[in-house]
Amino acid sequence: MNRREFLRCSLGASALWSMAPVTPRLLAQAAAHPALDPRGDTILVALQLSGGNDGLNCLVPFADDAYARARPTLRRSRKQVLPIDDRLGWHPRLRPLARLFDEGLLAVWQGVGAPGQSRDHAAAMRAWHVADPHPETHFTGWLGRAADRLLTRAPLLTPAAFVGRIPTPFVLNAARALVPAWAEPFNRDATPDGPAADIPVVAETDHPLARHIRAVAARAEADSRRLRAMSRERRPGQDGYPDFALAAELRTVADLIRADLGARIFVVELGGGGIGGFDNHANQAGNHDALLDQLARALEAFARDLRRDGLLDRVLLMTYSEFGRTVKENGRHGTDHGLAGPVFLLGGGVRPGLRGEHPSLTDLDQGGLKATADFRALYAAVLGPWLGLPSREILGARHAPLPLWSA
């Protein structure tokens, strides 16, 4: 195969989800076909909170004197929070998460961190992306490596996807798998009728790459036909999703899960990427409150949507952020880069409740909370028991998985 043929084949493979024939136009009406068998393959949705989420403003340790002393303007009193127990309470904007928590659909693992990681945004996020506190030599993300493993089981399927408006996070960087990205929500007014877009031309050659791309194209065409056959109208504005970007992106993920095209890993993002919106060094109260409101309302809508069709038991949504914040507020009514923080775990199969050990608010590492759980142990629980993948091979070492799952 010459260079021109190779480029044409490569374009065809990489464009299948983003161009033809499986496009947002065709998927738009795939939101609500008959429910899938909930015993099908499990699915992971990883939600990145960009900028460093302040866990102490999510689960508020209102009864701890050290918290009150450290945050004279940012602290929340017992009367202001939604109490979980006699020590901790939900931020008032997280009431939708409190409802899911009370219904047994949400777990919070406390004090998750990457021991010894940097407090620089890019380096810290890279550590979470590659599953190594010292990520300099890694060229793939842990979910990209998971996608590569899934690809070996089903070569014609797309194992993972990113839905969001920032560049695809490095966590999905893979050696072999093609990971598509959608920047815009589906057009709810689109119709599935009419011909599908043309499949990119693949050179007429018997080269193995060309044969593979033709097979992938045929699979994509079959998927688009199935989507058209099982589509029906979804009522805009009446599906419970609020009107902002994260909610629209999670609705897209729900549509793709319901369409069951074979993807088992999805990544979405809140905060804008880079030095994201969770980096609240100044005037934190209003900024962080608004992000928590979006997070909680979008997650509740997503959970209700999947639960209606009996799909929530197949899905785990996991949050992550590059680091937490300092316990002590600074002079600008904000907080600085810290270390450990809570991870939210939403799904029908997760063992609900407060899990793990809450870090000390006085035994700190340069003002940040010390980790009481290693993030790689969290990943091991997601890879092995949930996705059925070899966590040791993907993470590069053995990590005892956190006990996330209900018996």
C-alpha positions in Angstrom: 0.0 0.0 0.0 1.4 3.4 -1.0 1.4 6.5 1.3 -1.7 7.9 -0.4 -3.7 4.7 0.0 -2.6 4.5 3.7 -3.8 8.0 4.4 -7.1 7.4 2.8 -7.6 4.2 4.8 -6.5 5.9 8.0 -8.9 8.8 7.4 -11.7 6.3 6.8 -11.1 4.5 10.1 -10.7 7.6 12.2 -13.8 9.3 10.8 -16.3 6.5 11.2 -18.0 7.8 14.3 -17.4 11.5 13.7 -18.4 11.6 10.0 -20.3 8.6 8.6 -22.4 6.8 8.8 -22.9 6.9 12.7 -23.3 10.7 13.2 -25.0 12.8 15.8 -27.8 13.4 13.3 -28.6 9.7 13.2 -28.1 9.2 16.9 -30.3 12.1 17.9 -33.5 10.0 17.8 -31.9 6.9 19.4 -32.6 8.2 22.9 -35.4 5.9 23.9 -35.8 2.6 22.2 -37.0 -0.5 24.2 -34.8 -1.0 27.2 -31.8 -3.2 26.9 -31.2 -6.3 29.0 -29.7 -4.9 32.2 -27.5 -8.0 32.5 -25.4 -6.8 29.5 -21.8 -5.5 29.6 -20.9 -3.0 32.3 -20.1 0.6 31.4 -17.8 3.2 33.0 -18.5 7.0 32.7 -15.5 9.0 34.0 -16.3 12.6 34.9 -13.3 14.9 35.1 -13.6 18.0 37.4 -11.0 20.3 35.9 -9.1 22.6 38.2 -8.9 20.9 41.5 -12.2 20.3 43.3 -12.6 21.5 46.9 -13.9 18.3 48.6 -14.3 20.1 51.9 -16.9 22.3 50.3 -18.7 19.2 49.0 -18.8 17.1 52.1 -18.5 19.7 54.8 -16.9 18.7 58.2 -19.1 21.1 60.1 -18.3 19.6 63.5 -14.6 19.9 63.2 -13.1 22.9 65.0 -10.1 22.9 62.7 -12.4 23.4 59.8 -14.1 26.4 61.4 -10.8 28.0 62.3 -9.3 27.4 58.8 -12.2 28.9 56.9 -13.5 32.0 58.6 -15.5 33.2 55.5 -15.9 30.0 53.5 -17.1 27.7 56.2 -20.6 26.2 56.3 -22.4 25.7 59.6 -24.5 22.8 60.6 -27.6 24.8 59.8 -26.4 25.4 56.3 -25.6 21.9 55.2 -27.6 18.7 54.6 -26.4 16.5 57.5 -25.2 13.0 56.7 -24.1 12.2 60.2 -22.9 14.1 63.3 -19.7 15.2 61.5 -20.3 15.6 57.8 -23.0 17.2 55.7 -23.7 17.9 52.0 -23.2 21.4 50.6 -26.7 22.8 50.1 -26.3 22.9 46.3 -25.7 19.2 46.3 -29.2 18.3 47.4 -29.8 16.2 44.3 -26.7 14.1 45.2 -28.0 13.8 48.8 -31.2 12.3 47.4 -29.3 9.7 45.3 -27.2 9.0 48.4 -30.3 8.4 50.5 -31.7 6.1 47.8 -28.6 3.9 47.9 -27.4 4.9 44.4 -24.3 6.9 45.4 -21.1 6.2 47.3 -18.5 8.7 48.4 -14.9 7.4 48.8 -13.1 9.8 51.1 -9.5 10.9 50.9 -8.5 9.6 47.5 -5.2 10.9 46.2 -2.0 10.2 44.3 0.8 10.0 46.9 3.8 12.2 46.1 2.1 13.9 43.1 2.8 17.4 41.8 0.6 20.4 42.7 1.0 21.7 39.2 -2.3 21.4 37.3 -0.9 19.8 34.2 1.4 17.4 36.0 -1.2 16.4 38.6 -3.9 15.8 36.0 -1.4 13.8 33.9 -0.8 11.6 37.0 -4.5 10.8 37.3 -4.7 10.2 33.5 -1.9 7.7 33.3 -2.4 6.1 36.8 1.1 7.0 38.1 2.1 9.9 40.5 5.2 10.3 38.3 3.8 10.2 34.8 6.6 11.7 32.7 7.4 8.5 30.8 3.9 7.4 29.9 2.4 7.9 26.5 -1.1 6.3 27.0 -3.8 6.9 29.6 -5.2 4.2 31.8 -8.6 4.3 30.1 -6.8 4.3 26.7 -5.0 1.2 27.7 -8.4 -0.3 28.9 -9.8 0.6 25.5 -6.9 -1.2 23.8 -7.7 -4.3 25.8 -11.4 -4.1 24.9 -10.5 -3.7 21.2 -8.7 -7.1 21.3 -12.0 -8.7 22.3 -14.2 -7.0 19.7 -12.0 -5.5 16.9 -14.9 -4.0 15.0 -16.4 -2.0 17.9 -15.4 1.4 19.2 -14.6 0.7 22.9 -14.5 4.3 24.2 -15.6 7.8 23.5 -15.2 11.4 24.8 -18.3 13.7 24.9 -17.3 17.3 25.6 -16.1 20.6 24.3 -12.5 20.5 25.3 -9.7 18.5 23.6 -10.0 14.8 24.4 -8.3 14.2 27.8 -5.1 12.3 27.8 -6.7 9.6 29.9 -8.2 8.2 26.7 -4.9 8.2 24.8 -4.6 4.7 23.4 -2.0 2.8 21.5 -4.4 1.0 19.1 -8.0 2.0 19.8 -9.6 4.9 17.9 -11.4 7.1 20.4 -14.0 9.4 18.8 -15.1 12.7 20.4 -18.3 14.7 20.1 -18.1 18.4 20.7 -21.8 19.2 20.4 -24.9 17.6 21.8 -27.2 15.7 19.5 -29.7 17.7 17.6 -33.0 16.7 19.2 -35.0 17.9 16.2 -33.1 15.8 13.7 -34.9 13.0 11.8 -33.3 9.6 11.2 -35.1 9.3 7.9 -33.2 9.6 4.6 -29.9 8.1 3.4 -26.9 8.0 5.7 -23.8 10.1 4.9 -21.3 8.6 2.6 -18.7 6.3 4.0 -15.2 7.6 3.4 -13.6 6.0 0.3 -11.3 3.1 1.2 -8.7 2.0 -1.4 -9.7 -1.1 -3.3 -6.8 -3.2 -2.1 -6.4 -6.5 -0.3 -4.0 -5.0 2.3 -5.0 -6.1 5.9 -5.5 -2.5 6.9 -7.9 -1.8 4.1 -9.8 -5.0 4.8 -10.1 -4.0 8.5 -11.3 -0.5 7.7 -13.9 -1.9 5.2 -15.1 -4.2 8.0 -15.3 -1.3 10.5 -17.2 0.8 7.9 -19.7 -2.1 7.3 -20.2 -2.4 11.1 -20.8 1.4 11.4 -23.4 1.2 8.5 -25.1 -1.7 10.3 -25.2 0.3 13.5 -26.7 3.3 11.8 -29.4 1.2 10.2 -30.2 -0.3 13.6 -30.4 3.2 15.2 -32.8 4.3 12.5 -35.0 1.2 13.0 -35.3 1.6 16.7 -35.5 5.4 17.0 -38.5 7.2 18.4 -39.2 10.8 19.4 -37.7 12.2 22.6 -39.5 15.2 23.9 -37.1 18.1 24.3 -37.3 19.9 27.7 -39.4 17.0 29.2 -36.7 14.5 29.9 -35.5 15.9 33.2 -32.2 17.3 32.0 -31.4 20.9 32.9 -30.3 23.3 30.2 -26.5 23.5 30.5 -23.5 21.8 28.9 -22.7 19.0 31.3 -26.3 17.9 31.4 -26.5 17.8 27.6 -23.3 15.8 27.4 -24.5 13.3 29.9 -27.8 13.0 28.0 -25.7 12.2 24.9 -23.8 9.5 26.9 -27.2 8.1 28.0 -28.3 8.0 24.4 -25.2 6.1 23.4 -25.5 3.7 26.2 -29.1 3.0 25.3 -28.1 2.6 21.6 -25.7 -0.1 22.8 -23.2 0.3 19.9 -20.4 -1.4 21.9 -18.6 1.4 23.7 -18.0 0.6 27.3 -16.0 3.6 28.4 -17.1 7.3 28.2 -15.4 10.4 29.5 -17.1 13.8 30.1 -15.8 16.9 31.7 -16.9 19.9 33.9 -14.8 23.0 34.4 -13.4 23.7 31.0 -10.2 21.8 30.9 -6.7 23.1 31.6 -6.6 25.4 34.6 -10.3 24.7 34.9 -13.2 26.3 36.7 -12.6 24.4 39.9 -9.4 26.3 40.5 -10.9 28.8 42.9 -8.0 30.8 44.3 -10.3 33.8 44.8 -14.0 34.4 45.5 -14.6 30.7 45.8 -18.1 30.7 47.3 -20.1 31.8 44.3 -17.9 30.1 41.6 -17.8 26.8 43.3 -21.4 26.9 44.3 -22.4 27.3 40.7 -20.3 24.3 39.6 -21.7 22.1 42.3 -25.2 23.0 41.3 -24.5 21.9 37.7 -22.7 18.7 38.9 -25.5 17.6 41.2 -28.5 18.4 38.9 -26.8 16.8 35.8 -25.9 13.6 37.7 -29.4 13.2 39.1 -31.0 13.7 35.7 -28.5 11.1 34.2 -29.3 8.6 37.0 -33.1 9.0 36.6 -32.9 8.7 32.8 -31.0 5.4 33.0 -33.0 4.0 35.8 -36.3 4.5 33.9 -35.1 2.0 31.3 -33.4 -0.4 33.8 -29.9 0.5 32.7 -28.4 2.1 35.8 -27.2 -1.3 37.2 -25.0 -1.6 34.1 -23.4 1.9 34.6 -20.8 3.3 37.0 -20.1 7.0 36.9 -16.9 8.0 38.7 -15.6 11.6 39.3 -12.0 12.6 39.5 -10.0 15.8 39.8 -6.3 16.5 39.7 -6.1 17.4 43.4 -8.2 18.8 46.3 -7.7 22.2 47.9 -5.9 23.5 51.0 -7.8 23.3 54.3 -7.0 26.9 55.1 -8.6 29.6 53.0 -6.3 32.3 51.6 -6.6 36.1 51.8 -8.7 36.3 48.7 -11.6 34.2 50.0 -10.4 31.2 48.0 -8.3 28.1 48.5 -5.0 26.9 47.0 -3.8 23.6 45.5 -4.0 20.7 47.9 -3.8 17.0 47.7 -6.5 14.4 48.4 -10.3 14.7 48.0 -13.5 12.7 47.7 -14.5 10.6 44.7 -18.2 10.3 43.9 -19.4 6.9 42.6 -22.9 6.7 41.1 -24.6 3.5 39.9 -27.0 0.7 40.7 -24.3 -1.8 41.5 -22.1 0.3 43.8 -22.0 -0.2 47.5 -23.6 3.0 48.7 -22.7 5.3 51.6 -19.6 7.1 53.0 -16.6 4.9 52.4 -13.0 5.0 53.5 -11.4 7.2 56.1 -11.8 11.0 56.2 -8.4 12.6 56.2 -7.2 14.6 59.3 -7.7 18.4 59.1 -4.7 19.0 61.3 -2.1 16.4 60.1 -1.5 18.0 56.7 1.0 18.0 53.9 1.9 21.6 53.1 -1.7 22.6 53.9 -3.3 19.8 51.9 -5.2 16.7 53.0 -3.1 13.5 53.1 -4.5 10.6 51.1 -6.1 7.8 52.9 -6.8 5.8 49.7 -4.5 5.4 46.7 -6.2 6.4 43.4 -4.7 3.3 41.8 -6.7 1.1 44.2 -9.8 2.9 43.0 -8.8 2.2 39.4 -8.1 -1.4 40.1 -11.7 -1.8 41.5 -13.1 -0.2 38.3 -10.9 -2.2 35.9 -11.1 -5.7 37.4 -14.4 -6.3 39.3 -16.4 -3.8 37.1 -15.0 -3.9 33.5 -13.5 -7.4 33.8 -10.1 -6.2 32.6 -6.6 -7.2 33.9 -5.9 -4.3 36.2 -2.3 -5.3 36.9 -1.4 -5.2 33.2 -3.2 -1.9 32.6 -1.8 -0.2 35.8 1.6 -1.7 35.5 1.6 -3.1 39.0 -0.8 -4.9 41.4 -3.0 -2.7 43.6 -5.6 -4.3 45.9 -8.9 -2.9 44.6 -11.1 -0.8 46.9 -14.3 -2.7 48.0 -16.7 -0.7 45.9 -19.4 -3.2 45.1 -22.5 -4.5 46.8 -22.6 -8.2 47.5 
